[in-house]
Amino acid sequence: MKIISLNANGIRAAARKGFFPWMAQQDADIVCIQETKAQHHQLKDREFFPPGYHCYYHDALKPGYSGTAIYAKHQPDRVHYGLGWDTMDCEGRWLQADFGDLSVVSLYFPSGSSSELRQDVKFACMDWIKPKLVEMAASGRDWIICGDWNIAHKKIDLKNWRGNQKNSGFLPEERAWMDEVFGDVGLADAFRLFDPREEQYTWWSNRGQAWANNTGWRIDYHVTTPALADKVTGVEIYKDERFSDHAPLTLEYDYALPERVFGG
């Protein structure tokens, strides 16, 4: 099973930069998109509904903002648009597809970098979602929560960690919360367990020479139940082309999806 996650920073912008032809070549089972920045009615071109995939979009109420999507070759048993909490749901930040015993989520966690108010929203989301994650970890289901969590967990996960300790995305409170997610909550950082190398980043600022100098952050994850983390057989951060200020994060799992493929 091959799953790609990408914060597109606008699905229409990513399309203009060649994302969909690249995606077609990858032959992924599931693709999770964050920050679509579009309403469903604006996506009139068939390109936004790739052939061979069931396509689902969870839009933010605010036009041109946030939003998530899932493209799946296998027809889900159920699709959940949100978590039942308006703060996240009105911004289209959680889209979940269930396939037998597996749930795959496209998650776009809020950023707090724009203002103290948005950082307060981020903290509120952290507090609200933590018990939900505990329930998921203990549910007996397999979970893969893909997406932009907007937090670099450890020093290894960003280049300039010393200068960012007071900035949103690397605050002590945020990092401690991630410690809990990958600790007592009972979930796993599937990429990092497979690839412990330094300088493995998924986002680069558009300022200065961040991309050219690989001055990046690893804020995109596959957060999984532990049994699934043990089934990872390959990982890739694709940087040969730029579809966004984030790079596509691909993980392959030794896991068989239910035989309910497209058209079945």
Secondary structure as GFF3:
##gff-version 3
##sequence-region A 1 264
A	DSSP	beta_strand	2	7	.	.	.	ID=ss1
A	DSSP	alpha_helix	11	16	.	.	.	ID=ss2
A	DSSP	alpha_helix	19	26	.	.	.	ID=ss3
A	DSSP	beta_strand	30	34	.	.	.	ID=ss4
A	DSSP	three_ten_helix	40	42	.	.	.	ID=ss5
A	DSSP	three_ten_helix	46	48	.	.	.	ID=ss6
A	DSSP	beta_strand	54	58	.	.	.	ID=ss7
A	DSSP	beta_strand	68	72	.	.	.	ID=ss8
A	DSSP	beta_strand	78	81	.	.	.	ID=ss9
A	DSSP	alpha_helix	86	89	.	.	.	ID=ss10
A	DSSP	beta_strand	94	99	.	.	.	ID=ss11
A	DSSP	beta_strand	102	108	.	.	.	ID=ss12
A	DSSP	alpha_helix	116	137	.	.	.	ID=ss13
A	DSSP	beta_strand	142	148	.	.	.	ID=ss14
A	DSSP	three_ten_helix	155	157	.	.	.	ID=ss15
A	DSSP	three_ten_helix	162	164	.	.	.	ID=ss16
A	DSSP	alpha_helix	172	181	.	.	.	ID=ss17
A	DSSP	beta_strand	188	189	.	.	.	ID=ss18
A	DSSP	alpha_helix	190	194	.	.	.	ID=ss19
A	DSSP	beta_strand	203	204	.	.	.	ID=ss20
A	DSSP	beta_strand	216	217	.	.	.	ID=ss21
A	DSSP	beta_strand	220	224	.	.	.	ID=ss22
A	DSSP	alpha_helix	226	229	.	.	.	ID=ss23
A	DSSP	beta_strand	232	237	.	.	.	ID=ss24
A	DSSP	beta_strand	249	253	.	.	.	ID=ss25
###
